[in-house]
Amino acid sequence: MKKNWNRGSYGTGAARLAATALTALLAALTTGAVPAAAESTAEATAAEAGPPGAAFDFGACPAAGELPAGADPGTWRCEVMHATGRLRVGGVDEPVERPMTLTFAEGRVDGAYAQVFGEMTAEPIRVGGTPLTLTPRYGGYSDFEADDVRRGELDLTLAVGGPLLPKGCSIGPAASEPIHLVLKDTRPTEVISEDPLVVSFAAADREFTAPRTEGCGRPGGRILDRVLGLPAPAGENALELDATVAIKPYG
């Protein structure tokens, strides 16, 4: 049996938006009257410099004492993944230009695969020419044991940011209906460095469903759903990732 020890998840909140302000927001979003903030090209993903693995921070790795009972730290390892790519959800289709980072430990307990999730970080993704952003966050479940069928599974939530929107506004809230990804390889694993061990691969899920927004207030949620094209069935969404992973043993 697989075991998954997760150290944290994100919840959602709910707030009420003023109807007159929402009407103005909808007009701005649908007409493009609110320009997107300019983003410096200096923030774009840069090529790794220095020795292989130098760009990876292992500070979010679970401590050896956080590994499950029965785990032998000498056989466990921590992995830090940087991934860019493209996100398509409903009517949103945007590049993921600044890397998402996932950190987790994995190994075996009594012969069965197990992992401890450490941390996921990501920068907001601007939605076209609107003031809206989507920020990928960990949805409370992961299973990165790769096999012949898939690279791994991950629950994701997309925090929605924008003028007048409450902090808990999201697509796929972790507490009730996270987006469930089953990532499949689109490019096989390539070893970039053996010491330290750094590999790269590409994976995607083009079959997940995207629910309505939650925690965005009323009538805010209905307006956002219309702007974002939600809910969206399987076949209308995709997350495509180009990933580089650095691997560090505990022993």
N, C-alpha and C positions, 0 to 999 in steps of 0.2 A: 504494500500500500504506500502511495506517495504521501509525504507529509509536508506541509507548508506552514512555516512559522512566519507570520507577518508582524512587523513592529509598529505599523501605524496605517491609518487610512484617513480619508477626508470625508467630512459630512457636509450637509447643506443647510441653509437657512432659508427663511421666507420673509419677504418684505413687500410693502404695498407702494406702488408708484402713483403719482398724481396723474389723472387722466389727461389734463391739458398738456403737461410736460411730455407725456408719452406720445400724444398726437404730433407734437412738434418733432420728437425724436424720429417717429416713423416717417414723417415727411422728409427729414434730413437723410435718413438711411436710403429711402427709395429714390430720391432725386440726386443723391451724391452731393448735397449742399455742404456736408461736413467733411472736410478733407482729412485724409489720413495724415498722421504726424510723420514728418520726414525722418528717415532712419539713416544713420551714418553707414557708409559702406565699410567703415572700419569695424563694424560689429559683425560683418559677414564672417562665415567660418574660414579660418586661416589654416594653411597647411601646417602640420605638426613640425616643430623645430626641435633640435636636440636629439638625444638618444631615444630609441624606440621606447614608448611607454612613459616618456617624461611628461606628456600632456595629461596623464590620468591621475586623478586624486583618489587615493584609497582611504581617505579619512572617514568616509561614511560606511566603511565595511563593518558589519556586526563584529563585536569583540568576541574573542574565543570563548569567553564566559557566557555569551548569548547563544552559542550553538546548542542544539537540543541534547537532552540527556542521552548518553550512549555514543555521542559523536566523538570520533578521534580527530582532534584538530590537525594531526599530521597528515591526514588524508583529505582534508577539506581545503577549499580554495575560495578566494573572493574574486568576483568579476565586476569590472566597471565597463559599461557599454556607452559609447557615444554614438548617436544616430541622427542623421538628417534624412530628408526625403520629401514626401508630399502627403498632405492630408485633404481628403475629400469627404465632406459630411453634408448630406442634403444639397443645398445650393452653394455651399462653400467649397472652393477648390484652391488651396494655397500651398506654396512650398514651405517646407520646414527647413529654414536656412541656418538657424542657430541650433546646435546639437541638444537633443534631449539626452539626459544622463540617467542610467539605471545602475544601481549598485546592489549586489546581493551575494550571499555565501551559498555554496552548494557542496554536497557530499553525500555520504550514505550512512544510514543508521540501521543496524541489523540487516544489511544487504539491500535495503530499500532506499531509493533516491529521496533526498530531503533538501530543503533550502530554507534560508532565513533571509527575508527581504530587508534591505538596508534603507535605500532612499531613491526617490525619483525627483529630478529637477528638470524644468523646461522653461523657456522664455515664451511670453505671449506671442501668438501668431496673429498678425493683422488681417482682418477680413476685408479684402478689397479696398475700396475707397471710402469705407465707413469708419466710424470711431470704435467699432466693436473689435474685441480680441478674443481668441480662444487659447486657453492655456492647458496643455495636457497635464494631468495629475494621476497619481497612482490610485486605482480604484479598489484596492483591498485584497486582490488575489493575483497570484502569479505562479506559473509552473514552467520553468525553463529547461526541462529535460527534453532534449531534442530526440526525435526518432525519424523513421522513414516517411512519416505522414506530415509532421509539422515541426517547426523550429521551437515553438513554445506557445504558451497562452498567457494573456495579460488582461486584467480588468482595468479600464481607463475611464476617467471622467474628464470632461472639458469645461473648465471654469470660463464663464462668459463675462467679459469686462466691457464697460462702456458707460457713458453718461447716465446717471440716475439709477443704474442697476445695482441691486443689493449684492453684498459680498458673496452670498451663498448661491447666486444664480449659476446654473450649470446645465450641461447636456450629459446625461448618464450619471446622475449623482451616485456616489459610492454607497450611500446608506440604503438606497432602494432599487436602482436599476442601472448599474454601471454598464458601459459598453464592453462587451466581451470579445476579445480579439483572439483568433487562432492564426498565428503567423506561420506562413509557409515559405520555404526558401525560393528565392528567385535568382540567386547567384550562390554557387557553392562556397564553402569556407576556404579561405586562403590564409596561409601562415605568413605574417609580415615579419615577425621576429620570433626567435626561439628563446632568447635570453635578454630581456624578459619576454614571456610568451604574449604575443599580440596577434590577433587574427581579425579578419574582416569577412563579411558576408552581406547579402541583401535578402530581405524577407518582406512579405506583404500579406495583408488580409483585405480582400476585396468583396467579402461576403457578409460583413457584420451589419446589424441593424442599428439605427440611431433613433433614440426616443425623443419625445418632446422635451423642451426645457423644463426645469423645475427650480423652485426657489427664487423666481424672478418677479413675483408679485402678480397682481391682476389689475388691469388687463395686460401687464407687461409681457407675461409669458405668451399670450396669443399673438401679440405683435412680433415678438422675437421669432416665434415659430414660423410666422409668415415670411419674415425677412430671411431666415436661415434655411427655409425649405424643409421643416421638420414636422412630424416624424418622417424618416426616410427608410424604406425597406432595403433588404439585402440586394446588392447589385447597384445601388446608388451611392455607396460609400466605399472608401478605400483608405488604408494607411500603408504607404510604401516607405521602407526604411533601407538606407545604406548604413551599415553598422561597423564600427571598429571596437574590439573588445580587448582589454588588457586583463591578464589573469595572474593572480598572486597567491601562492600557497600559504597556508597558515603555519605549516611546519617549517 
